[in-house]
Amino acid sequence: MSRIGKAPITVPANVTFSVDDANIVTVKGPKGELKQQINPDIQFELNDGELTVKRPTDQKRHRAMHGLYRSLVANMIEGVAQGFSKELELEGVGYRVTNTGNLIELLLGYSHPIMFYIPDDLDVETKMDKGQRPYIKISGCDKQLVGQVAAKIRSFRKPEPYKGKGVRFKGEILRRKAGKTAAK
């Protein structure tokens, strides 16, 4: 059996889990509601706050789906119970960030500001403190959406290896390169 697939998922008391006839898993909690289409072969059993995922056979595709859907549902349950967040830092002279609601404006050394709209499902927080790097925090209940939006913001100016300028995840370690040495 899949090591990931056979691990039970603990469902908190404030989270409701249901599967309808169209094989759509719905998870509701204090942070929101998430839905996911699943394969009809995969079955879920909820007993005493523990959710287990069952597969019908040991075929390769069933083994693959077993671990996949267990991970997706576990992330949905964790998301509606606690939520997920990603933090980004801007490294560079003159790099700035501001937000008005879910619209963020990034100044990343280009000749124009970059305006980026964060989906309504997510919350965004920006900080520009003196002596600190500009900071963006994206949070929400959908792990996939949080990660996708954070990666999109990072792609506007990826960190370069020589000076380290760009948008990076908080705590990300960059491989730095030595620059050219002067000829003597």
MARTOR-302849 format. One line per field, with one value per residue: residue in one letter; x, y, z of N, C-alpha, C in turn. Coordinates in nm, 4 decimals, always signed. Example, Ala and Ser with C-alpha at 12.3 -4.5 7.8 and 13.67 -1.06 7.14 Angstrom:
% MARTOR-302849
residuo <- A; S $
n_px <- +1.3190; +1.2850 $
n_py <- -0.5690; -0.2250 $
n_pz <- +0.7800; +0.7080 $
ca_px <- +1.2300; +1.3670 $
ca_py <- -0.4500; -0.1060 $
ca_pz <- +0.7800; +0.7140 $
c_px <- +1.3200; +1.2900 $
c_py <- -0.3300; +0.0030 $
c_pz <- +0.7800; +0.7870 $
//
This chain:
% MARTOR-302849
residuo <- M; S; R; I; G; K; A; P; I; T; V; P; A; N; V; T; F; S; V; D; D; A; N; I; V; T; V; K; G; P; K; G; E; L; K; Q; Q; I; N; P; D; I; Q; F; E; L; N; D; G; E; L; T; V; K; R; P; T; D; Q; K; R; H; R; A; M; H; G; L; Y; R; S; L; V; A; N; M; I; E; G; V; A; Q; G; F; S; K; E; L; E; L; E; G; V; G; Y; R; V; T; N; T; G; N; L; I; E; L; L; L; G; Y; S; H; P; I; M; F; Y; I; P; D; D; L; D; V; E; T; K; M; D; K; G; Q; R; P; Y; I; K; I; S; G; C; D; K; Q; L; V; G; Q; V; A; A; K; I; R; S; F; R; K; P; E; P; Y; K; G; K; G; V; R; F; K; G; E; I; L; R; R; K; A; G; K; T; A; A; K $
n_px <- +0.0837; +0.0267; +0.2380; +0.1777; -0.0932; -0.2187; -0.2079; -0.3990; -0.6289; -0.6718; -0.9680; -1.0635; -1.2920; -1.4377; -1.4618; -1.6339; -1.6905; -1.7760; -1.8948; -2.0428; -2.2907; -2.1838; -1.9171; -1.7732; -1.5741; -1.6424; -1.5293; -1.5772; -1.5010; -1.3809; -1.2189; -1.3066; -1.4492; -1.3870; -1.3769; -1.3357; -1.2984; -1.3089; -1.1809; -1.4109; -1.3408; -1.1969; -1.2504; -1.3825; -1.3699; -1.5162; -1.4556; -1.5053; -1.3792; -1.1569; -1.0330; -1.0120; -0.8600; -0.9546; -0.8678; -0.9701; -0.8191; -0.4841; -0.3779; -0.1574; -0.2484; -0.4494; -0.3007; -0.1486; -0.3457; -0.4449; -0.2560; -0.2421; -0.5079; -0.5440; -0.3501; -0.4417; -0.6957; -0.6180; -0.4709; -0.6788; -0.8402; -0.6626; -0.6279; -0.8861; -0.9129; -0.6788; -0.5435; -0.3178; -0.0027; +0.2239; +0.5320; +0.7003; +0.9993; +1.1414; +1.4363; +1.6554; +1.7705; +1.5482; +1.3264; +0.9868; +0.6662; +0.3148; -0.0245; -0.3692; -0.6458; -0.6961; -0.5270; -0.2031; +0.0852; +0.3888; +0.7181; +0.9896; +1.2357; +1.1971; +1.0924; +0.8341; +0.5556; +0.4408; +0.1260; -0.0736; -0.3395; -0.4656; -0.6399; -0.9821; -1.0257; -0.8015; -0.5954; -0.3968; -0.1043; +0.1067; +0.4256; +0.6308; +0.8795; +1.1106; +1.4516; +1.4089; +1.3498; +1.1145; +0.7998; +0.5806; +0.2858; +0.0950; -0.2083; -0.4443; -0.7051; -0.6692; -0.4170; -0.2874; -0.3580; -0.2503; +0.0261; +0.0605; +0.0016; +0.1994; +0.4281; +0.3893; +0.4166; +0.6831; +0.7994; +0.8026; +1.0396; +1.2889; +1.5263; +1.8603; +2.1841; +2.4218; +2.4158; +2.1973; +1.9558; +1.6026; +1.2778; +1.2108; +1.1313; +1.0612; +1.3323; +1.4507; +1.7343; +1.9955; +2.2125; +2.5060; +2.7112; +3.0504; +3.1659; +3.3116; +3.6661; +3.9074; +4.1400; +4.4923 $
n_py <- -0.1199; +0.2321; +0.4435; +0.7038; +0.7154; +0.5320; +0.6477; +0.7776; +1.0590; +1.3192; +1.4690; +1.7803; +1.8941; +2.1207; +2.1089; +2.0088; +1.7265; +1.6001; +1.3847; +1.3997; +1.2644; +1.3109; +1.2693; +1.4759; +1.6199; +1.7970; +2.0305; +2.2030; +2.4710; +2.6908; +2.8767; +2.8768; +2.7296; +2.4441; +2.2670; +1.9620; +1.7658; +1.4156; +1.0878; +0.8282; +0.5721; +0.5832; +0.5632; +0.7063; +0.6833; +0.7808; +0.7710; +0.8294; +1.0876; +1.0344; +1.0087; +0.7822; +0.6666; +0.4618; +0.2200; +0.0366; -0.1711; -0.3079; -0.1919; +0.0060; +0.2700; +0.3054; +0.2924; +0.5231; +0.7247; +0.6883; +0.7885; +1.0507; +1.1649; +1.1394; +1.3183; +1.5594; +1.5916; +1.5987; +1.8390; +2.0139; +1.9910; +2.0801; +2.3394; +2.4665; +2.4561; +2.5733; +2.7287; +2.8514; +3.0107; +3.2210; +3.3883; +3.6646; +3.8381; +4.1491; +4.2253; +4.4727; +4.7901; +5.0546; +4.8953; +4.8453; +4.7888; +4.8090; +4.7821; +4.7978; +4.6949; +4.3981; +4.4506; +4.4736; +4.6808; +4.6739; +4.7894; +4.7198; +4.7910; +4.8192; +5.0216; +5.0822; +5.0506; +4.7358; +4.6084; +4.3914; +4.1712; +4.0083; +3.7038; +3.6961; +3.5049; +3.4976; +3.6576; +3.9494; +4.1008; +4.3740; +4.5121; +4.7888; +4.8732; +5.0980; +5.0355; +4.7676; +4.4936; +4.5258; +4.3529; +4.0843; +3.9131; +3.6376; +3.4823; +3.2160; +2.9626; +2.7711; +2.5746; +2.5261; +2.7498; +2.9619; +2.9059; +2.9193; +3.1886; +3.3180; +3.2202; +3.3353; +3.6111; +3.6086; +3.5473; +3.7858; +3.9231; +3.7372; +3.6230; +3.7182; +3.5634; +3.7063; +3.9607; +3.9135; +4.0420; +4.0852; +3.9208; +3.7096; +3.4043; +3.4080; +3.3253; +3.1769; +3.0303; +3.1392; +3.0397; +3.1937; +3.3617; +3.4281; +3.7374; +3.8802; +3.8873; +4.1461; +4.2132; +4.1809 $
n_pz <- +0.0000; -0.0430; +0.1340; +0.2000; +0.1319; +0.3081; +0.5573; +0.8220; +0.8300; +1.0515; +1.1451; +1.2513; +1.5114; +1.4379; +1.1642; +0.8735; +0.6666; +0.3510; +0.0865; -0.2251; -0.4628; -0.7141; -0.6890; -0.5610; -0.3254; -0.0354; +0.1933; +0.4869; +0.7038; +0.9705; +0.8324; +0.5712; +0.2700; +0.0725; -0.2399; -0.4211; -0.7071; -0.7294; -0.8183; -0.9021; -0.8145; -0.5770; -0.2304; +0.0724; +0.4266; +0.7249; +1.0567; +1.3903; +1.3883; +1.2346; +0.9155; +0.6531; +0.3516; +0.0871; -0.1643; -0.4586; -0.5918; -0.6492; -0.8717; -1.0761; -1.1376; -0.9466; -0.7123; -0.7422; -0.7412; -0.4868; -0.2927; -0.3912; -0.3678; -0.0954; +0.0014; -0.1142; +0.0096; +0.2792; +0.2808; +0.2184; +0.4478; +0.6480; +0.5537; +0.5729; +0.8440; +0.9724; +0.7807; +0.5211; +0.4510; +0.2687; +0.2612; +0.1239; +0.0352; -0.0679; -0.2235; -0.2903; -0.4125; -0.3933; -0.4363; -0.3893; -0.2305; -0.2241; -0.1131; -0.2056; -0.0816; -0.2468; -0.4551; -0.5560; -0.5799; -0.7313; -0.7270; -0.8963; -1.0039; -1.2731; -1.5572; -1.5127; -1.2834; -1.1476; -1.1521; -0.9730; -0.9282; -0.6528; -0.6041; -0.4791; -0.2825; -0.1273; +0.1242; +0.1524; +0.2791; +0.3250; +0.4122; +0.4813; +0.6430; +0.7946; +0.7488; +0.7184; +0.4900; +0.2194; +0.2411; +0.1751; +0.2544; +0.1857; +0.2381; +0.2903; +0.2507; +0.0558; -0.0386; -0.2837; -0.4422; -0.2907; -0.3064; -0.5851; -0.6492; -0.4975; -0.6275; -0.8773; -0.8202; -0.7395; -0.9836; -1.1240; -1.0744; -1.0415; -0.7955; -0.8543; -0.9065; -0.8510; -0.7112; -0.5570; -0.5823; -0.6081; -0.5920; -0.3307; -0.1523; +0.1963; +0.3961; +0.1972; +0.0535; -0.1430; -0.4071; -0.4373; -0.6763; -0.7687; -0.8904; -1.1918; -1.2033; -1.1856; -1.4499; -1.4240 $
ca_px <- +0.0000; +0.0960; +0.2639; +0.1034; -0.2361; -0.2768; -0.2057; -0.5300; -0.6358; -0.7508; -1.0611; -1.0988; -1.4352; -1.5044; -1.4559; -1.7276; -1.6422; -1.8822; -1.8756; -2.1751; -2.3064; -2.1019; -1.7780; -1.7118; -1.5470; -1.6634; -1.4771; -1.6125; -1.4404; -1.3855; -1.1459; -1.3722; -1.5015; -1.3140; -1.4353; -1.2397; -1.3493; -1.2255; -1.2101; -1.5140; -1.2851; -1.1426; -1.3547; -1.3443; -1.4433; -1.4993; -1.4895; -1.4576; -1.2880; -1.0428; -1.0705; -0.9198; -0.8805; -0.9492; -0.8623; -1.0295; -0.7231; -0.3434; -0.3311; -0.0671; -0.3228; -0.5189; -0.1996; -0.1113; -0.4576; -0.4623; -0.1740; -0.2760; -0.6317; -0.5237; -0.2773; -0.5288; -0.7987; -0.5505; -0.4414; -0.8055; -0.8831; -0.5725; -0.6518; -1.0077; -0.8991; -0.5763; -0.5037; -0.1802; +0.0503; +0.3568; +0.5895; +0.7986; +1.0795; +1.1974; +1.5750; +1.7073; +1.7579; +1.4313; +1.2163; +0.8780; +0.5387; +0.1993; -0.1485; -0.4989; -0.7307; -0.6251; -0.4444; -0.0711; +0.1685; +0.5280; +0.8221; +1.0989; +1.3482; +1.1597; +1.0521; +0.6916; +0.5135; +0.3664; +0.0005; -0.1131; -0.4592; -0.4693; -0.7777; -1.0620; -1.0191; -0.6785; -0.5681; -0.2606; -0.0559; +0.2382; +0.4921; +0.7492; +0.9359; +1.2432; +1.5593; +1.3702; +1.3140; +0.9702; +0.7530; +0.4454; +0.2353; -0.0258; -0.2662; -0.5752; -0.7301; -0.6348; -0.2702; -0.2444; -0.3750; -0.1525; +0.1565; +0.0624; +0.0083; +0.3322; +0.5241; +0.3692; +0.4779; +0.8285; +0.8438; +0.8178; +1.1829; +1.3519; +1.6547; +1.9741; +2.2869; +2.5409; +2.3908; +2.0860; +1.8397; +1.4824; +1.1729; +1.2415; +1.0536; +1.1290; +1.4151; +1.5076; +1.8791; +2.0388; +2.3520; +2.5669; +2.8259; +3.1522; +3.1666; +3.4350; +3.7821; +3.9750; +4.2657; +4.6062 $
ca_py <- +0.0000; +0.3598; +0.4893; +0.8276; +0.6875; +0.4571; +0.7278; +0.8381; +1.2050; +1.3626; +1.5765; +1.8558; +1.8988; +2.2337; +2.0892; +1.9088; +1.6592; +1.5258; +1.3458; +1.3880; +1.1612; +1.3454; +1.2503; +1.6028; +1.6283; +1.9321; +2.0466; +2.3346; +2.4999; +2.8324; +2.9619; +2.8783; +2.6050; +2.3984; +2.1534; +1.8929; +1.6504; +1.2974; +0.9717; +0.7461; +0.4481; +0.6076; +0.5719; +0.7675; +0.6370; +0.8702; +0.7032; +0.8930; +1.1986; +0.9891; +0.9833; +0.6920; +0.6594; +0.3225; +0.1992; -0.0941; -0.2741; -0.2690; -0.1432; +0.1200; +0.3961; +0.3156; +0.3249; +0.6636; +0.8093; +0.6690; +0.8879; +1.1847; +1.2161; +1.1519; +1.4439; +1.6727; +1.6077; +1.6408; +1.9815; +2.0869; +1.9934; +2.1705; +2.4749; +2.5266; +2.4620; +2.6698; +2.8145; +2.8471; +3.1420; +3.2306; +3.5200; +3.7031; +3.9563; +4.2184; +4.2622; +4.5589; +4.9331; +5.1142; +4.8003; +4.8816; +4.7204; +4.8619; +4.7170; +4.8593; +4.5766; +4.2841; +4.4960; +4.5133; +4.7553; +4.6383; +4.8651; +4.6226; +4.8360; +4.8374; +5.1591; +5.0942; +4.9661; +4.6145; +4.5989; +4.2507; +4.1502; +3.8827; +3.6528; +3.7342; +3.4001; +3.5135; +3.7837; +3.9951; +4.2000; +4.4238; +4.5965; +4.8622; +4.9368; +5.1558; +4.9456; +4.6287; +4.4682; +4.5191; +4.2204; +4.0497; +3.7887; +3.5906; +3.3752; +3.1679; +2.8235; +2.6833; +2.5660; +2.5350; +2.8878; +3.0446; +2.8800; +2.9639; +3.3350; +3.3550; +3.1915; +3.4338; +3.7358; +3.5866; +3.5423; +3.9205; +3.9548; +3.6285; +3.6638; +3.6879; +3.5013; +3.7868; +4.0543; +3.8631; +4.1291; +4.0248; +3.8788; +3.5743; +3.3547; +3.4346; +3.2130; +3.1079; +3.0423; +3.1487; +3.0090; +3.3156; +3.3425; +3.5335; +3.8179; +3.8786; +3.9451; +4.2432; +4.1655; +4.2513 $
ca_pz <- +0.0000; -0.0419; +0.2703; +0.2203; +0.1211; +0.4197; +0.6804; +0.8472; +0.8403; +1.1669; +1.1103; +1.3719; +1.5433; +1.3725; +1.0193; +0.8217; +0.5467; +0.2829; -0.0533; -0.2859; -0.5653; -0.8311; -0.6463; -0.5246; -0.1819; +0.0181; +0.3285; +0.5403; +0.8329; +1.0085; +0.7371; +0.4408; +0.2139; -0.0457; -0.3106; -0.5088; -0.7817; -0.7080; -0.9017; -0.8353; -0.7587; -0.4435; -0.1278; +0.1996; +0.5441; +0.8393; +1.1824; +1.5138; +1.3598; +1.1545; +0.7770; +0.5841; +0.2073; +0.0411; -0.3085; -0.4868; -0.6330; -0.6430; -1.0016; -1.0638; -1.1359; -0.8181; -0.6110; -0.7613; -0.6971; -0.3425; -0.2239; -0.4397; -0.3090; +0.0488; +0.0228; -0.1481; +0.1133; +0.4027; +0.2657; +0.2258; +0.5881; +0.7200; +0.5054; +0.6287; +0.9898; +1.0144; +0.6698; +0.4741; +0.4152; +0.2090; +0.2839; +0.0238; +0.0660; -0.1839; -0.1975; -0.3958; -0.3868; -0.4563; -0.4517; -0.2980; -0.2499; -0.1514; -0.1548; -0.1819; -0.0864; -0.3051; -0.5663; -0.5075; -0.6738; -0.7084; -0.7957; -0.8948; -1.0839; -1.4125; -1.5862; -1.4826; -1.1706; -1.1813; -1.0772; -0.9711; -0.8485; -0.5778; -0.6028; -0.3620; -0.1798; -0.0500; +0.1923; +0.1295; +0.3747; +0.2858; +0.5119; +0.4366; +0.7616; +0.7727; +0.7896; +0.6901; +0.3511; +0.1923; +0.2792; +0.1299; +0.3128; +0.1189; +0.3189; +0.2498; +0.2880; -0.0555; -0.0453; -0.4223; -0.4873; -0.2190; -0.3658; -0.7238; -0.6500; -0.4477; -0.7336; -0.9832; -0.7749; -0.7436; -1.1225; -1.1786; -1.0657; -0.9667; -0.7380; -0.9402; -0.8223; -0.8259; -0.6008; -0.4777; -0.5954; -0.6632; -0.4994; -0.2844; -0.0395; +0.3231; +0.4371; +0.0817; +0.0456; -0.2813; -0.4386; -0.4884; -0.7657; -0.7649; -1.0125; -1.2698; -1.1361; -1.2728; -1.5086; -1.3647 $
c_px <- +0.0868; +0.1168; +0.1877; -0.0458; -0.2958; -0.2752; -0.3430; -0.5191; -0.7231; -0.8369; -1.0982; -1.2501; -1.5077; -1.5020; -1.5559; -1.6770; -1.7591; -1.8413; -2.0139; -2.1757; -2.2210; -1.9523; -1.7060; -1.6986; -1.5644; -1.6154; -1.5085; -1.5500; -1.4456; -1.3164; -1.2104; -1.4217; -1.4238; -1.3835; -1.3300; -1.3090; -1.2542; -1.2678; -1.3126; -1.4605; -1.2383; -1.2569; -1.2982; -1.4319; -1.4117; -1.5477; -1.4259; -1.3532; -1.1636; -1.0934; -0.9658; -0.9596; -0.8604; -0.9432; -0.9126; -0.9283; -0.5810; -0.2893; -0.2476; -0.1440; -0.4001; -0.4209; -0.1604; -0.2208; -0.4772; -0.3854; -0.2095; -0.3983; -0.6230; -0.4537; -0.3651; -0.6323; -0.7362; -0.5172; -0.5678; -0.8502; -0.7945; -0.5974; -0.7740; -1.0011; -0.7999; -0.5387; -0.3567; -0.1338; +0.1893; +0.4037; +0.6989; +0.8711; +1.1297; +1.3360; +1.6232; +1.6830; +1.6375; +1.3157; +1.1111; +0.7544; +0.4322; +0.0768; -0.2684; -0.5993; -0.6495; -0.5440; -0.3099; +0.0051; +0.3135; +0.6186; +0.9492; +1.2147; +1.3194; +1.1178; +0.9060; +0.6591; +0.4353; +0.2443; -0.0459; -0.2315; -0.4554; -0.6144; -0.8487; -1.0558; -0.9006; -0.6725; -0.4229; -0.2278; +0.0825; +0.2926; +0.6123; +0.8007; +1.0751; +1.3492; +1.5290; +1.3402; +1.1627; +0.9242; +0.6106; +0.4066; +0.1026; -0.0806; -0.4059; -0.5898; -0.6910; -0.4833; -0.2188; -0.2514; -0.2752; -0.0145; +0.1682; +0.0754; +0.1455; +0.4387; +0.5113; +0.4335; +0.6301; +0.8800; +0.8590; +0.9636; +1.2464; +1.4844; +1.7705; +2.0929; +2.4060; +2.5221; +2.2759; +1.9607; +1.7224; +1.3813; +1.2026; +1.1458; +1.1316; +1.2043; +1.4764; +1.6581; +1.9188; +2.1828; +2.4102; +2.6874; +2.9235; +3.1477; +3.2983; +3.5484; +3.8541; +4.1070; +4.3820; +4.7206 $
c_py <- +0.1244; +0.4044; +0.6173; +0.7977; +0.6179; +0.5343; +0.7913; +0.9903; +1.2387; +1.4806; +1.6500; +1.8647; +2.0110; +2.2250; +1.9816; +1.8576; +1.5847; +1.4957; +1.3287; +1.2818; +1.1864; +1.3350; +1.3828; +1.6059; +1.7749; +1.9343; +2.1890; +2.3508; +2.6478; +2.9256; +2.9664; +2.7416; +2.5718; +2.2769; +2.0945; +1.7753; +1.5333; +1.1865; +0.8844; +0.6168; +0.4654; +0.6309; +0.6336; +0.7112; +0.7290; +0.7984; +0.7771; +1.0018; +1.1595; +0.9507; +0.8925; +0.6849; +0.5152; +0.3194; +0.0588; -0.2043; -0.2229; -0.2288; -0.0174; +0.2523; +0.4137; +0.3494; +0.4716; +0.7566; +0.8026; +0.7755; +1.0305; +1.2396; +1.2263; +1.2833; +1.5654; +1.6979; +1.6510; +1.7893; +2.0661; +2.0999; +2.0869; +2.3162; +2.5402; +2.5349; +2.5703; +2.7680; +2.7989; +2.9882; +3.1277; +3.3738; +3.5446; +3.8279; +4.0161; +4.2670; +4.3470; +4.7045; +4.9873; +5.0196; +4.8313; +4.7977; +4.7905; +4.7845; +4.8034; +4.7466; +4.4593; +4.3213; +4.5400; +4.5823; +4.7288; +4.7295; +4.7817; +4.6620; +4.8463; +4.9833; +5.1846; +5.0118; +4.8446; +4.6099; +4.4529; +4.2343; +4.0112; +3.8328; +3.6832; +3.6323; +3.4186; +3.6509; +3.8198; +4.1042; +4.2425; +4.5131; +4.6622; +4.9379; +4.9877; +5.0601; +4.7990; +4.6146; +4.4765; +4.3735; +4.2013; +3.9186; +3.7563; +3.4751; +3.3410; +3.0213; +2.7249; +2.6831; +2.5850; +2.6791; +2.9815; +3.0285; +2.9316; +3.1159; +3.3818; +3.3308; +3.2914; +3.5680; +3.7232; +3.5917; +3.6809; +3.9662; +3.8471; +3.6757; +3.6237; +3.6463; +3.5904; +3.8842; +4.0095; +3.9478; +4.0526; +3.9936; +3.7345; +3.5355; +3.3825; +3.3085; +3.1361; +3.1345; +3.0392; +3.1031; +3.1324; +3.2797; +3.4565; +3.6076; +3.8049; +3.9394; +4.0356; +4.1836; +4.2464; +4.2622 $
c_pz <- +0.0000; +0.1021; +0.3005; +0.2251; +0.2417; +0.5516; +0.7020; +0.8609; +0.9600; +1.1256; +1.2388; +1.3902; +1.4687; +1.2200; +0.9798; +0.6884; +0.4838; +0.1390; -0.1127; -0.3965; -0.6887; -0.8001; -0.6239; -0.3729; -0.1406; +0.1621; +0.3732; +0.6779; +0.8619; +0.9088; +0.5988; +0.3990; +0.0877; -0.1053; -0.4032; -0.5749; -0.7589; -0.8037; -0.8300; -0.7740; -0.6146; -0.3448; +0.0000; +0.3106; +0.6606; +0.9645; +1.2984; +1.4867; +1.2828; +1.0170; +0.7136; +0.4374; +0.1646; -0.1111; -0.3384; -0.5194; -0.6136; -0.7801; -0.9814; -1.0563; -1.0051; -0.7062; -0.6203; -0.7094; -0.5460; -0.2646; -0.2633; -0.3685; -0.1571; +0.0801; -0.0054; -0.0390; +0.2455; +0.3967; +0.2718; +0.3718; +0.6691; +0.6808; +0.5655; +0.7810; +1.0323; +0.9055; +0.6363; +0.4443; +0.3552; +0.2291; +0.1810; +0.0698; -0.0638; -0.1464; -0.3143; -0.3630; -0.4636; -0.4781; -0.3455; -0.3294; -0.1653; -0.1971; -0.1194; -0.1955; -0.1386; -0.4281; -0.5114; -0.6199; -0.6366; -0.7900; -0.7851; -0.9857; -1.2317; -1.4326; -1.5506; -1.3578; -1.2216; -1.0904; -1.0868; -0.8779; -0.7846; -0.5784; -0.4705; -0.2494; -0.0860; +0.0159; +0.1675; +0.2306; +0.3282; +0.3963; +0.4477; +0.5585; +0.7308; +0.8277; +0.7651; +0.5411; +0.3346; +0.1969; +0.2280; +0.1964; +0.2454; +0.2010; +0.2688; +0.2864; +0.1780; -0.0764; -0.1872; -0.4722; -0.4204; -0.2817; -0.5081; -0.7326; -0.6015; -0.5549; -0.8480; -0.9448; -0.7806; -0.8868; -1.1851; -1.1741; -0.9790; -0.9099; -0.8296; -0.8540; -0.7864; -0.7095; -0.5117; -0.4877; -0.6555; -0.5552; -0.4609; -0.1721; +0.0877; +0.3655; +0.3221; +0.0758; -0.1017; -0.2958; -0.5037; -0.5745; -0.7470; -0.8970; -1.0853; -1.1878; -1.2349; -1.3239; -1.4537; -1.4606 $
//
